[in-house]
Amino acid sequence: LTVKVEETATGEISAGAGISNSDASINFSIREKNFLGKGIDTNATVTFGTEKVIGSVGFSNPDFNETGNTLNNRIFVTSTYYDNAAYKSKAIGDNLSLSYDIFQNISLETGLGISFDSIDTDEAASDLIKSRDGSYLTNRIFYNVNNDQRDRKFQTKNGYTFGFGQSVASFGSDIPYLSNSISGSFYNEFAQEFVGT
């Protein structure tokens, strides 16, 4: 038996631009789907906008420590200036999570996040925004449950996904909060090679 293996490219470079009635932006990203030959998905993205600059670096290890669980980490930096609201904000943070299957097609993601935020206001800012002037620390724990009933994860043609999650900021956070989320998608191949979602 002779097996011939042809290696395919695993790296990507992309760029894009967008415009709306209040903002314009360009973005660049670099991605390597097989970092160090271990299937680790790494990526770096930067977006330059008229009101916002966002940068992030992250990785996803789909077989962390040979357990079949997925380890995700993302570091982000955001700088925003809203001229019409007369304030600017900066944030830097990190999100670390672990995803694993709890039942067939049902996965659980648990994680921790930390961020440092600062808000600087101008004289023209509203009293509400001025009251938020300063620096803030946020520590949070979060979880997400996802039910994936797609026929296949790559080039999906039929099926759906449904998920929900919560995020709790406490443990020394300057502004404690509870956030709830729900998400879902539906896929249907309405004609050959045409899939609606």
C-alpha positions in Angstrom: 0.0 0.0 0.0 1.5 3.4 -1.1 0.1 6.5 0.5 1.0 9.9 -1.0 0.4 12.9 1.2 0.3 16.4 -0.3 0.6 19.1 2.3 -1.9 22.0 1.9 -1.4 25.6 2.9 -2.6 26.3 6.5 -1.8 30.0 6.6 -4.1 32.9 5.7 -3.7 36.6 5.3 -6.7 38.8 4.8 -7.7 42.4 4.6 -11.0 44.3 4.4 -12.7 47.7 4.5 -16.1 48.9 5.7 -18.0 52.1 5.9 -21.2 53.2 7.6 -23.0 56.4 8.3 -20.9 57.0 11.4 -17.7 55.1 10.9 -15.2 53.8 8.3 -12.6 51.1 9.0 -10.0 48.8 7.5 -8.8 45.5 9.0 -6.0 43.1 8.6 -5.6 39.6 9.9 -3.1 36.7 9.9 -4.0 33.2 10.7 -2.1 29.9 11.0 -4.3 26.8 11.4 -1.5 24.3 12.1 1.0 26.2 14.3 4.1 24.1 15.1 2.4 21.2 13.2 0.1 20.5 16.2 -3.2 21.7 14.9 -3.1 24.9 17.0 -5.1 27.7 15.4 -3.4 31.0 16.0 -4.5 34.4 14.7 -3.8 38.1 15.0 -6.2 40.9 13.9 -6.0 44.6 13.8 -8.8 47.1 12.8 -8.3 50.8 12.2 -11.4 52.9 12.2 -12.3 56.6 12.3 -13.6 56.1 15.9 -12.0 52.9 17.1 -8.7 50.9 16.9 -8.9 47.2 17.9 -6.1 44.6 18.1 -6.2 41.0 19.3 -4.0 38.0 19.4 -5.4 34.5 20.1 -5.0 30.8 19.8 -7.2 27.7 20.0 -5.7 24.3 20.8 -8.4 21.7 19.9 -6.6 18.8 21.7 -5.2 20.5 24.8 -2.9 18.1 26.7 -4.2 15.2 24.5 -7.6 15.3 26.3 -9.8 16.2 23.3 -10.8 19.4 25.0 -10.3 22.8 23.4 -8.2 25.5 25.2 -8.8 29.1 23.9 -7.0 32.3 24.8 -7.4 35.8 23.4 -5.6 39.0 24.4 -7.2 42.2 23.2 -6.6 46.0 23.1 -9.2 48.6 22.2 -8.9 52.3 21.9 -12.1 54.3 21.1 -12.8 58.0 20.6 -16.4 59.3 20.1 -16.1 62.9 18.9 -19.8 63.5 19.1 -20.0 62.2 22.7 -16.7 63.9 23.7 -15.0 61.0 25.4 -12.4 58.4 24.7 -11.8 55.0 26.2 -9.1 52.4 26.3 -9.3 48.7 27.3 -6.8 45.8 27.5 -7.7 42.3 28.6 -7.5 38.6 28.3 -10.0 35.8 28.1 -9.1 32.2 28.8 -11.5 29.3 28.4 -11.8 25.5 28.1 -14.4 23.7 26.0 -15.4 20.1 26.3 -18.2 17.8 25.3 -20.7 16.9 28.1 -23.1 15.0 25.9 -23.2 14.0 22.2 -23.3 17.3 20.2 -23.6 19.4 23.4 -20.5 21.2 24.6 -19.7 23.3 27.7 -17.2 26.2 27.7 -16.0 27.7 31.0 -13.6 30.5 31.4 -12.1 33.5 33.1 -11.6 37.0 31.9 -9.9 40.1 33.1 -9.9 43.7 31.7 -8.5 47.1 32.6 -10.6 50.0 31.2 -10.1 53.8 31.3 -12.5 56.5 30.3 -11.3 60.1 29.7 -14.0 62.8 29.1 -13.9 66.3 27.5 -15.7 69.3 28.8 -18.4 68.9 26.2 -19.3 65.4 27.5 -22.7 64.8 29.2 -23.0 64.6 33.0 -23.7 60.9 32.7 -20.5 60.2 30.8 -18.5 62.5 33.0 -19.6 60.5 36.0 -17.9 57.5 34.5 -14.5 59.2 34.1 -11.8 57.0 35.6 -10.2 53.6 35.5 -11.9 50.3 36.1 -10.9 46.7 36.7 -13.2 43.8 35.7 -12.7 40.1 36.7 -15.3 37.8 35.4 -16.2 34.1 35.1 -18.4 32.8 32.3 -19.9 29.7 30.8 -21.5 28.9 27.5 -23.5 25.7 26.6 -23.9 25.0 22.9 -26.1 22.3 21.1 -24.7 21.7 17.6 -27.1 19.7 15.4 -25.5 20.5 12.1 -25.0 17.7 9.5 -21.3 18.6 9.5 -19.2 21.4 10.9 -17.3 22.1 7.7 -19.4 23.3 4.7 -22.6 22.8 6.6 -25.7 22.2 4.5 -28.5 21.5 7.0 -29.1 21.6 10.8 -29.0 24.2 13.5 -27.1 25.4 16.6 -28.5 26.7 19.8 -26.6 28.1 22.8 -26.9 30.1 26.0 -24.5 31.5 28.6 -23.8 33.7 31.5 -21.0 36.0 32.6 -20.6 37.2 36.2 -18.2 40.1 37.1 -17.2 40.1 40.8 -14.2 39.3 42.9 -12.9 42.8 43.2 -14.5 44.2 40.0 -15.2 47.9 40.1 -18.6 47.5 38.5 -20.2 44.1 39.3 -22.7 42.7 36.7 -24.5 39.7 35.5 -24.8 39.2 31.7 -27.1 36.6 30.0 -26.8 35.6 26.4 -28.6 33.3 23.9 -27.6 32.5 20.4 -28.6 30.2 17.5 -28.4 29.6 13.8 -30.3 27.6 11.2 -28.9 26.1 8.0 -30.9 24.9 4.9 -29.7 23.9 1.5 -32.5 25.4 -0.6 -30.8 24.5 -4.0 -27.7 22.5 -4.9 -24.6 24.2 -3.6 -26.7 27.1 -2.2 -27.1 27.2 1.6 -29.1 29.7 3.5 -28.4 30.6 7.1 
